Amino acid sequence: MKLQLKKIGNSTGLILPKELLARLNLEQGDEVIVSEGPEGFSVTRSSDEAMEKGLEIARKAMKTYRNALKELAK
C-alpha cells in the first residue's frame, strides 16, 4: 500500500485509510509506536502496560549494572 504525506496545518501527517486502520486494530485518537528494525519500520498500538513493563525491566538492569554504566558514561 502506497501512502502520501500531507501538510496538516504546520505539520506533516500520514492519512491512514480505514481499511488499514482496521487491519492494525487502530482508531482515531489511539497512540502508536513506530519502530525501525532490519526489515524496515513497523507501527504498533501503544500500550501503557507494555511501556511500564519495559521501564521496570530497564530500572532493574540499571540497578544491577550501575557501576558498569557509570564507567561506560565516562
PyMOL Python script that loads the backbone (N, CA, C, O; Angstrom):
from pymol import cmd

cmd.read_pdbstr("""\
ATOM      1  N   MET A   1       0.853  -1.174   0.000  1.00  0.00           N
ATOM      2  CA  MET A   1       0.000   0.000   0.000  1.00  0.00           C
ATOM      3  C   MET A   1       0.899   1.237   0.000  1.00  0.00           C
ATOM      4  O   MET A   1       1.786   1.369   0.844  1.00  0.00           O
ATOM      5  N   LYS A   2       0.670   2.109  -0.920  1.00  0.00           N
ATOM      6  CA  LYS A   2       1.460   3.331  -1.040  1.00  0.00           C
ATOM      7  C   LYS A   2       0.636   4.497  -0.506  1.00  0.00           C
ATOM      8  O   LYS A   2      -0.482   4.736  -0.963  1.00  0.00           O
ATOM      9  N   LEU A   3       1.197   5.227   0.471  1.00  0.00           N
ATOM     10  CA  LEU A   3       0.514   6.375   1.068  1.00  0.00           C
ATOM     11  C   LEU A   3       1.346   7.625   0.847  1.00  0.00           C
ATOM     12  O   LEU A   3       2.557   7.545   0.636  1.00  0.00           O
ATOM     13  N   GLN A   4       0.699   8.770   0.896  1.00  0.00           N
ATOM     14  CA  GLN A   4       1.383  10.038   0.657  1.00  0.00           C
ATOM     15  C   GLN A   4       1.296  10.919   1.899  1.00  0.00           C
ATOM     16  O   GLN A   4       0.242  11.020   2.527  1.00  0.00           O
ATOM     17  N   LEU A   5       2.421  11.558   2.250  1.00  0.00           N
ATOM     18  CA  LEU A   5       2.440  12.511   3.355  1.00  0.00           C
ATOM     19  C   LEU A   5       1.688  13.771   2.943  1.00  0.00           C
ATOM     20  O   LEU A   5       1.799  14.221   1.803  1.00  0.00           O
ATOM     21  N   LYS A   6       0.930  14.334   3.865  1.00  0.00           N
ATOM     22  CA  LYS A   6       0.128  15.536   3.578  1.00  0.00           C
ATOM     23  C   LYS A   6       0.454  16.621   4.588  1.00  0.00           C
ATOM     24  O   LYS A   6       0.780  16.339   5.741  1.00  0.00           O
ATOM     25  N   LYS A   7       0.363  17.868   4.138  1.00  0.00           N
ATOM     26  CA  LYS A   7       0.534  19.003   5.037  1.00  0.00           C
ATOM     27  C   LYS A   7      -0.766  19.160   5.835  1.00  0.00           C
ATOM     28  O   LYS A   7      -1.855  19.240   5.268  1.00  0.00           O
ATOM     29  N   ILE A   8      -0.622  19.202   7.168  1.00  0.00           N
ATOM     30  CA  ILE A   8      -1.771  19.370   8.057  1.00  0.00           C
ATOM     31  C   ILE A   8      -1.419  20.517   8.994  1.00  0.00           C
ATOM     32  O   ILE A   8      -0.698  20.322   9.973  1.00  0.00           O
ATOM     33  N   GLY A   9      -1.926  21.713   8.700  1.00  0.00           N
ATOM     34  CA  GLY A   9      -1.552  22.892   9.484  1.00  0.00           C
ATOM     35  C   GLY A   9      -0.073  23.168   9.307  1.00  0.00           C
ATOM     36  O   GLY A   9       0.402  23.281   8.177  1.00  0.00           O
ATOM     37  N   ASN A  10       0.665  23.279  10.406  1.00  0.00           N
ATOM     38  CA  ASN A  10       2.113  23.500  10.347  1.00  0.00           C
ATOM     39  C   ASN A  10       2.891  22.190  10.418  1.00  0.00           C
ATOM     40  O   ASN A  10       4.117  22.205  10.530  1.00  0.00           O
ATOM     41  N   SER A  11       2.206  21.077  10.356  1.00  0.00           N
ATOM     42  CA  SER A  11       2.840  19.766  10.479  1.00  0.00           C
ATOM     43  C   SER A  11       2.671  18.971   9.198  1.00  0.00           C
ATOM     44  O   SER A  11       2.030  19.419   8.248  1.00  0.00           O
ATOM     45  N   THR A  12       3.256  17.786   9.189  1.00  0.00           N
ATOM     46  CA  THR A  12       3.081  16.849   8.088  1.00  0.00           C
ATOM     47  C   THR A  12       2.496  15.577   8.670  1.00  0.00           C
ATOM     48  O   THR A  12       2.959  15.097   9.705  1.00  0.00           O
ATOM     49  N   GLY A  13       1.489  15.029   8.020  1.00  0.00           N
ATOM     50  CA  GLY A  13       0.826  13.842   8.539  1.00  0.00           C
ATOM     51  C   GLY A  13       0.675  12.769   7.491  1.00  0.00           C
ATOM     52  O   GLY A  13       0.833  13.009   6.294  1.00  0.00           O
ATOM     53  N   LEU A  14       0.371  11.600   7.960  1.00  0.00           N
ATOM     54  CA  LEU A  14       0.126  10.460   7.094  1.00  0.00           C
ATOM     55  C   LEU A  14      -1.320  10.039   7.329  1.00  0.00           C
ATOM     56  O   LEU A  14      -1.681   9.660   8.443  1.00  0.00           O
ATOM     57  N   ILE A  15      -2.128  10.100   6.318  1.00  0.00           N
ATOM     58  CA  ILE A  15      -3.534   9.731   6.425  1.00  0.00           C
ATOM     59  C   ILE A  15      -3.643   8.226   6.160  1.00  0.00           C
ATOM     60  O   ILE A  15      -3.265   7.740   5.094  1.00  0.00           O
ATOM     61  N   LEU A  16      -4.169   7.501   7.155  1.00  0.00           N
ATOM     62  CA  LEU A  16      -4.313   6.050   7.013  1.00  0.00           C
ATOM     63  C   LEU A  16      -5.745   5.723   6.592  1.00  0.00           C
ATOM     64  O   LEU A  16      -6.694   6.163   7.241  1.00  0.00           O
ATOM     65  N   PRO A  17      -5.911   4.962   5.518  1.00  0.00           N
ATOM     66  CA  PRO A  17      -7.254   4.590   5.096  1.00  0.00           C
ATOM     67  C   PRO A  17      -7.915   3.678   6.137  1.00  0.00           C
ATOM     68  O   PRO A  17      -7.227   2.976   6.877  1.00  0.00           O
ATOM     69  N   LYS A  18      -9.243   3.692   6.189  1.00  0.00           N
ATOM     70  CA  LYS A  18      -9.943   2.946   7.232  1.00  0.00           C
ATOM     71  C   LYS A  18      -9.677   1.449   7.142  1.00  0.00           C
ATOM     72  O   LYS A  18      -9.721   0.760   8.161  1.00  0.00           O
ATOM     73  N   GLU A  19      -9.401   0.931   5.947  1.00  0.00           N
ATOM     74  CA  GLU A  19      -9.086  -0.494   5.810  1.00  0.00           C
ATOM     75  C   GLU A  19      -7.796  -0.832   6.557  1.00  0.00           C
ATOM     76  O   GLU A  19      -7.702  -1.871   7.211  1.00  0.00           O
ATOM     77  N   LEU A  20      -6.796   0.062   6.453  1.00  0.00           N
ATOM     78  CA  LEU A  20      -5.529  -0.156   7.149  1.00  0.00           C
ATOM     79  C   LEU A  20      -5.712   0.003   8.658  1.00  0.00           C
ATOM     80  O   LEU A  20      -5.144  -0.761   9.438  1.00  0.00           O
ATOM     81  N   LEU A  21      -6.499   0.991   9.065  1.00  0.00           N
ATOM     82  CA  LEU A  21      -6.781   1.169  10.493  1.00  0.00           C
ATOM     83  C   LEU A  21      -7.423  -0.088  11.067  1.00  0.00           C
ATOM     84  O   LEU A  21      -7.088  -0.511  12.174  1.00  0.00           O
ATOM     85  N   ALA A  22      -8.337  -0.680  10.321  1.00  0.00           N
ATOM     86  CA  ALA A  22      -8.996  -1.900  10.782  1.00  0.00           C
ATOM     87  C   ALA A  22      -7.988  -3.043  10.902  1.00  0.00           C
ATOM     88  O   ALA A  22      -8.024  -3.799  11.873  1.00  0.00           O
ATOM     89  N   ARG A  23      -7.094  -3.173   9.927  1.00  0.00           N
ATOM     90  CA  ARG A  23      -6.090  -4.248   9.966  1.00  0.00           C
ATOM     91  C   ARG A  23      -5.113  -4.052  11.115  1.00  0.00           C
ATOM     92  O   ARG A  23      -4.634  -5.028  11.691  1.00  0.00           O
ATOM     93  N   LEU A  24      -4.810  -2.795  11.460  1.00  0.00           N
ATOM     94  CA  LEU A  24      -3.905  -2.503  12.575  1.00  0.00           C
ATOM     95  C   LEU A  24      -4.639  -2.458  13.913  1.00  0.00           C
ATOM     96  O   LEU A  24      -4.021  -2.272  14.961  1.00  0.00           O
ATOM     97  N   ASN A  25      -5.959  -2.629  13.870  1.00  0.00           N
ATOM     98  CA  ASN A  25      -6.799  -2.546  15.075  1.00  0.00           C
ATOM     99  C   ASN A  25      -6.619  -1.189  15.763  1.00  0.00           C
ATOM    100  O   ASN A  25      -6.450  -1.115  16.980  1.00  0.00           O
ATOM    101  N   LEU A  26      -6.660  -0.122  14.965  1.00  0.00           N
ATOM    102  CA  LEU A  26      -6.487   1.240  15.464  1.00  0.00           C
ATOM    103  C   LEU A  26      -7.726   2.067  15.150  1.00  0.00           C
ATOM    104  O   LEU A  26      -8.482   1.767  14.226  1.00  0.00           O
ATOM    105  N   GLU A  27      -7.911   3.114  15.941  1.00  0.00           N
ATOM    106  CA  GLU A  27      -8.963   4.078  15.641  1.00  0.00           C
ATOM    107  C   GLU A  27      -8.453   5.469  15.985  1.00  0.00           C
ATOM    108  O   GLU A  27      -7.433   5.620  16.658  1.00  0.00           O
ATOM    109  N   GLN A  28      -9.160   6.464  15.523  1.00  0.00           N
ATOM    110  CA  GLN A  28      -8.750   7.849  15.729  1.00  0.00           C
ATOM    111  C   GLN A  28      -8.518   8.110  17.217  1.00  0.00           C
ATOM    112  O   GLN A  28      -9.340   7.748  18.059  1.00  0.00           O
ATOM    113  N   GLY A  29      -7.389   8.742  17.525  1.00  0.00           N
ATOM    114  CA  GLY A  29      -7.051   9.073  18.906  1.00  0.00           C
ATOM    115  C   GLY A  29      -6.119   8.073  19.565  1.00  0.00           C
ATOM    116  O   GLY A  29      -5.540   8.375  20.609  1.00  0.00           O
ATOM    117  N   ASP A  30      -5.954   6.871  18.977  1.00  0.00           N
ATOM    118  CA  ASP A  30      -5.030   5.886  19.538  1.00  0.00           C
ATOM    119  C   ASP A  30      -3.598   6.381  19.392  1.00  0.00           C
ATOM    120  O   ASP A  30      -3.276   7.114  18.457  1.00  0.00           O
ATOM    121  N   GLU A  31      -2.746   5.975  20.320  1.00  0.00           N
ATOM    122  CA  GLU A  31      -1.322   6.268  20.220  1.00  0.00           C
ATOM    123  C   GLU A  31      -0.629   5.047  19.638  1.00  0.00           C
ATOM    124  O   GLU A  31      -0.997   3.910  19.934  1.00  0.00           O
ATOM    125  N   VAL A  32       0.375   5.293  18.807  1.00  0.00           N
ATOM    126  CA  VAL A  32       1.116   4.200  18.182  1.00  0.00           C
ATOM    127  C   VAL A  32       2.606   4.364  18.442  1.00  0.00           C
ATOM    128  O   VAL A  32       3.094   5.449  18.759  1.00  0.00           O
ATOM    129  N   ILE A  33       3.301   3.257  18.297  1.00  0.00           N
ATOM    130  CA  ILE A  33       4.759   3.254  18.397  1.00  0.00           C
ATOM    131  C   ILE A  33       5.283   2.874  17.017  1.00  0.00           C
ATOM    132  O   ILE A  33       4.872   1.865  16.444  1.00  0.00           O
ATOM    133  N   VAL A  34       6.190   3.688  16.490  1.00  0.00           N
ATOM    134  CA  VAL A  34       6.835   3.392  15.221  1.00  0.00           C
ATOM    135  C   VAL A  34       8.260   2.961  15.548  1.00  0.00           C
ATOM    136  O   VAL A  34       9.018   3.722  16.149  1.00  0.00           O
ATOM    137  N   SER A  35       8.628   1.734  15.150  1.00  0.00           N
ATOM    138  CA  SER A  35       9.964   1.241  15.417  1.00  0.00           C
ATOM    139  C   SER A  35      10.639   0.825  14.125  1.00  0.00           C
ATOM    140  O   SER A  35       9.990   0.451  13.149  1.00  0.00           O
ATOM    141  N   GLU A  36      11.958   0.902  14.147  1.00  0.00           N
ATOM    142  CA  GLU A  36      12.744   0.528  12.969  1.00  0.00           C
ATOM    143  C   GLU A  36      13.505  -0.749  13.273  1.00  0.00           C
ATOM    144  O   GLU A  36      14.148  -0.873  14.315  1.00  0.00           O
ATOM    145  N   GLY A  37      13.426  -1.684  12.363  1.00  0.00           N
ATOM    146  CA  GLY A  37      14.144  -2.941  12.502  1.00  0.00           C
ATOM    147  C   GLY A  37      14.837  -3.277  11.200  1.00  0.00           C
ATOM    148  O   GLY A  37      14.801  -2.492  10.252  1.00  0.00           O
ATOM    149  N   PRO A  38      15.468  -4.437  11.147  1.00  0.00           N
ATOM    150  CA  PRO A  38      16.199  -4.812   9.928  1.00  0.00           C
ATOM    151  C   PRO A  38      15.300  -4.932   8.703  1.00  0.00           C
ATOM    152  O   PRO A  38      15.767  -4.766   7.576  1.00  0.00           O
ATOM    153  N   GLU A  39      14.025  -5.217   8.910  1.00  0.00           N
ATOM    154  CA  GLU A  39      13.090  -5.374   7.795  1.00  0.00           C
ATOM    155  C   GLU A  39      12.399  -4.069   7.412  1.00  0.00           C
ATOM    156  O   GLU A  39      11.593  -4.056   6.482  1.00  0.00           O
ATOM    157  N   GLY A  40      12.698  -2.962   8.114  1.00  0.00           N
ATOM    158  CA  GLY A  40      12.039  -1.684   7.846  1.00  0.00           C
ATOM    159  C   GLY A  40      11.333  -1.177   9.091  1.00  0.00           C
ATOM    160  O   GLY A  40      11.732  -1.494  10.211  1.00  0.00           O
ATOM    161  N   PHE A  41      10.291  -0.395   8.895  1.00  0.00           N
ATOM    162  CA  PHE A  41       9.560   0.197  10.010  1.00  0.00           C
ATOM    163  C   PHE A  41       8.317  -0.613  10.325  1.00  0.00           C
ATOM    164  O   PHE A  41       7.735  -1.255   9.450  1.00  0.00           O
ATOM    165  N   SER A  42       7.916  -0.571  11.603  1.00  0.00           N
ATOM    166  CA  SER A  42       6.658  -1.207  11.993  1.00  0.00           C
ATOM    167  C   SER A  42       5.860  -0.228  12.847  1.00  0.00           C
ATOM    168  O   SER A  42       6.421   0.600  13.565  1.00  0.00           O
ATOM    169  N   VAL A  43       4.549  -0.343  12.752  1.00  0.00           N
ATOM    170  CA  VAL A  43       3.633   0.504  13.511  1.00  0.00           C
ATOM    171  C   VAL A  43       2.799  -0.412  14.383  1.00  0.00           C
ATOM    172  O   VAL A  43       2.149  -1.330  13.883  1.00  0.00           O
ATOM    173  N   THR A  44       2.814  -0.165  15.695  1.00  0.00           N
ATOM    174  CA  THR A  44       2.014  -0.961  16.614  1.00  0.00           C
ATOM    175  C   THR A  44       1.286  -0.050  17.585  1.00  0.00           C
ATOM    176  O   THR A  44       1.701   1.082  17.831  1.00  0.00           O
ATOM    177  N   ARG A  45       0.205  -0.558  18.124  1.00  0.00           N
ATOM    178  CA  ARG A  45      -0.577   0.191  19.108  1.00  0.00           C
ATOM    179  C   ARG A  45       0.275   0.388  20.357  1.00  0.00           C
ATOM    180  O   ARG A  45       0.945  -0.536  20.817  1.00  0.00           O
ATOM    181  N   SER A  46       0.240   1.596  20.895  1.00  0.00           N
ATOM    182  CA  SER A  46       0.943   1.899  22.134  1.00  0.00           C
ATOM    183  C   SER A  46       0.177   1.275  23.287  1.00  0.00           C
ATOM    184  O   SER A  46      -1.052   1.325  23.337  1.00  0.00           O
ATOM    185  N   SER A  47       0.921   0.691  24.208  1.00  0.00           N
ATOM    186  CA  SER A  47       0.293   0.062  25.359  1.00  0.00           C
ATOM    187  C   SER A  47       0.973   0.564  26.622  1.00  0.00           C
ATOM    188  O   SER A  47       2.170   0.350  26.814  1.00  0.00           O
ATOM    189  N   ASP A  48       0.220   1.224  27.476  1.00  0.00           N
ATOM    190  CA  ASP A  48       0.786   1.703  28.732  1.00  0.00           C
ATOM    191  C   ASP A  48       1.329   0.539  29.554  1.00  0.00           C
ATOM    192  O   ASP A  48       2.347   0.674  30.232  1.00  0.00           O
ATOM    193  N   GLU A  49       0.649  -0.605  29.492  1.00  0.00           N
ATOM    194  CA  GLU A  49       1.084  -1.778  30.239  1.00  0.00           C
ATOM    195  C   GLU A  49       2.444  -2.263  29.737  1.00  0.00           C
ATOM    196  O   GLU A  49       3.332  -2.566  30.534  1.00  0.00           O
ATOM    197  N   ALA A  50       2.603  -2.335  28.423  1.00  0.00           N
ATOM    198  CA  ALA A  50       3.869  -2.782  27.844  1.00  0.00           C
ATOM    199  C   ALA A  50       4.979  -1.783  28.160  1.00  0.00           C
ATOM    200  O   ALA A  50       6.107  -2.177  28.457  1.00  0.00           O
ATOM    201  N   MET A  51       4.659  -0.489  28.096  1.00  0.00           N
ATOM    202  CA  MET A  51       5.648   0.534  28.397  1.00  0.00           C
ATOM    203  C   MET A  51       6.100   0.435  29.847  1.00  0.00           C
ATOM    204  O   MET A  51       7.294   0.525  30.132  1.00  0.00           O
ATOM    205  N   GLU A  52       5.170   0.253  30.752  1.00  0.00           N
ATOM    206  CA  GLU A  52       5.504   0.148  32.174  1.00  0.00           C
ATOM    207  C   GLU A  52       6.356  -1.086  32.445  1.00  0.00           C
ATOM    208  O   GLU A  52       7.292  -1.029  33.242  1.00  0.00           O
ATOM    209  N   LYS A  53       6.041  -2.190  31.794  1.00  0.00           N
ATOM    210  CA  LYS A  53       6.830  -3.406  31.961  1.00  0.00           C
ATOM    211  C   LYS A  53       8.258  -3.187  31.449  1.00  0.00           C
ATOM    212  O   LYS A  53       9.221  -3.617  32.083  1.00  0.00           O
ATOM    213  N   GLY A  54       8.387  -2.523  30.310  1.00  0.00           N
ATOM    214  CA  GLY A  54       9.704  -2.220  29.758  1.00  0.00           C
ATOM    215  C   GLY A  54      10.503  -1.322  30.680  1.00  0.00           C
ATOM    216  O   GLY A  54      11.700  -1.535  30.872  1.00  0.00           O
ATOM    217  N   LEU A  55       9.848  -0.313  31.257  1.00  0.00           N
ATOM    218  CA  LEU A  55      10.536   0.573  32.190  1.00  0.00           C
ATOM    219  C   LEU A  55      10.982  -0.171  33.442  1.00  0.00           C
ATOM    220  O   LEU A  55      12.058   0.096  33.976  1.00  0.00           O
ATOM    221  N   GLU A  56      10.167  -1.094  33.907  1.00  0.00           N
ATOM    222  CA  GLU A  56      10.526  -1.895  35.089  1.00  0.00           C
ATOM    223  C   GLU A  56      11.775  -2.733  34.799  1.00  0.00           C
ATOM    224  O   GLU A  56      12.674  -2.819  35.636  1.00  0.00           O
ATOM    225  N   ILE A  57      11.827  -3.335  33.638  1.00  0.00           N
ATOM    226  CA  ILE A  57      12.997  -4.129  33.243  1.00  0.00           C
ATOM    227  C   ILE A  57      14.228  -3.238  33.154  1.00  0.00           C
ATOM    228  O   ILE A  57      15.305  -3.616  33.614  1.00  0.00           O
ATOM    229  N   ALA A  58      14.071  -2.047  32.559  1.00  0.00           N
ATOM    230  CA  ALA A  58      15.194  -1.116  32.431  1.00  0.00           C
ATOM    231  C   ALA A  58      15.694  -0.660  33.799  1.00  0.00           C
ATOM    232  O   ALA A  58      16.902  -0.565  34.017  1.00  0.00           O
ATOM    233  N   ARG A  59      14.779  -0.378  34.718  1.00  0.00           N
ATOM    234  CA  ARG A  59      15.179   0.044  36.069  1.00  0.00           C
ATOM    235  C   ARG A  59      15.985  -1.044  36.764  1.00  0.00           C
ATOM    236  O   ARG A  59      17.008  -0.757  37.385  1.00  0.00           O
ATOM    237  N   LYS A  60      15.529  -2.294  36.665  1.00  0.00           N
ATOM    238  CA  LYS A  60      16.255  -3.407  37.285  1.00  0.00           C
ATOM    239  C   LYS A  60      17.647  -3.541  36.684  1.00  0.00           C
ATOM    240  O   LYS A  60      18.626  -3.735  37.405  1.00  0.00           O
ATOM    241  N   ALA A  61      17.733  -3.437  35.354  1.00  0.00           N
ATOM    242  CA  ALA A  61      19.033  -3.552  34.690  1.00  0.00           C
ATOM    243  C   ALA A  61      19.962  -2.426  35.106  1.00  0.00           C
ATOM    244  O   ALA A  61      21.150  -2.656  35.333  1.00  0.00           O
ATOM    245  N   MET A  62      19.437  -1.205  35.209  1.00  0.00           N
ATOM    246  CA  MET A  62      20.277  -0.068  35.605  1.00  0.00           C
ATOM    247  C   MET A  62      20.771  -0.231  37.038  1.00  0.00           C
ATOM    248  O   MET A  62      21.902   0.139  37.356  1.00  0.00           O
ATOM    249  N   LYS A  63      19.922  -0.785  37.899  1.00  0.00           N
ATOM    250  CA  LYS A  63      20.328  -1.002  39.285  1.00  0.00           C
ATOM    251  C   LYS A  63      21.389  -2.101  39.356  1.00  0.00           C
ATOM    252  O   LYS A  63      22.382  -1.966  40.071  1.00  0.00           O
ATOM    253  N   THR A  64      21.178  -3.176  38.621  1.00  0.00           N
ATOM    254  CA  THR A  64      22.116  -4.300  38.628  1.00  0.00           C
ATOM    255  C   THR A  64      23.476  -3.897  38.055  1.00  0.00           C
ATOM    256  O   THR A  64      24.514  -4.278  38.595  1.00  0.00           O
ATOM    257  N   TYR A  65      23.473  -3.138  36.980  1.00  0.00           N
ATOM    258  CA  TYR A  65      24.714  -2.789  36.285  1.00  0.00           C
ATOM    259  C   TYR A  65      25.112  -1.333  36.510  1.00  0.00           C
ATOM    260  O   TYR A  65      25.742  -0.717  35.650  1.00  0.00           O
ATOM    261  N   ARG A  66      24.748  -0.792  37.652  1.00  0.00           N
ATOM    262  CA  ARG A  66      25.005   0.615  37.970  1.00  0.00           C
ATOM    263  C   ARG A  66      26.469   1.003  37.800  1.00  0.00           C
ATOM    264  O   ARG A  66      26.775   2.006  37.155  1.00  0.00           O
ATOM    265  N   ASN A  67      27.385   0.206  38.380  1.00  0.00           N
ATOM    266  CA  ASN A  67      28.819   0.533  38.297  1.00  0.00           C
ATOM    267  C   ASN A  67      29.330   0.463  36.866  1.00  0.00           C
ATOM    268  O   ASN A  67      30.095   1.325  36.436  1.00  0.00           O
ATOM    269  N   ALA A  68      28.915  -0.548  36.135  1.00  0.00           N
ATOM    270  CA  ALA A  68      29.349  -0.678  34.742  1.00  0.00           C
ATOM    271  C   ALA A  68      28.828   0.500  33.916  1.00  0.00           C
ATOM    272  O   ALA A  68      29.552   1.037  33.078  1.00  0.00           O
ATOM    273  N   LEU A  69      27.586   0.901  34.148  1.00  0.00           N
ATOM    274  CA  LEU A  69      27.023   2.030  33.401  1.00  0.00           C
ATOM    275  C   LEU A  69      27.751   3.339  33.732  1.00  0.00           C
ATOM    276  O   LEU A  69      27.952   4.176  32.852  1.00  0.00           O
ATOM    277  N   LYS A  70      28.143   3.513  34.993  1.00  0.00           N
ATOM    278  CA  LYS A  70      28.917   4.692  35.363  1.00  0.00           C
ATOM    279  C   LYS A  70      30.238   4.729  34.618  1.00  0.00           C
ATOM    280  O   LYS A  70      30.643   5.779  34.121  1.00  0.00           O
ATOM    281  N   GLU A  71      30.915   3.583  34.538  1.00  0.00           N
ATOM    282  CA  GLU A  71      32.183   3.519  33.835  1.00  0.00           C
ATOM    283  C   GLU A  71      32.012   3.802  32.344  1.00  0.00           C
ATOM    284  O   GLU A  71      32.824   4.505  31.742  1.00  0.00           O
ATOM    285  N   LEU A  72      30.972   3.260  31.763  1.00  0.00           N
ATOM    286  CA  LEU A  72      30.714   3.490  30.345  1.00  0.00           C
ATOM    287  C   LEU A  72      30.367   4.948  30.050  1.00  0.00           C
ATOM    288  O   LEU A  72      30.632   5.437  28.952  1.00  0.00           O
ATOM    289  N   ALA A  73      29.785   5.634  31.009  1.00  0.00           N
ATOM    290  CA  ALA A  73      29.386   7.014  30.815  1.00  0.00           C
ATOM    291  C   ALA A  73      30.567   7.990  30.819  1.00  0.00           C
ATOM    292  O   ALA A  73      30.434   9.139  30.399  1.00  0.00           O
ATOM    293  N   LYS A  74      31.706   7.524  31.292  1.00  0.00           N
ATOM    294  CA  LYS A  74      32.900   8.407  31.362  1.00  0.00           C
ATOM    295  C   LYS A  74      33.481   8.669  29.999  1.00  0.00           C
ATOM    296  O   LYS A  74      34.476   9.383  29.878  1.00  0.00           O
TER     297      LYS A  74
END
""", "prot")
cmd.dss("prot")
cmd.show_as("cartoon", "prot")
cmd.util.cbc("prot")
cmd.orient("prot")
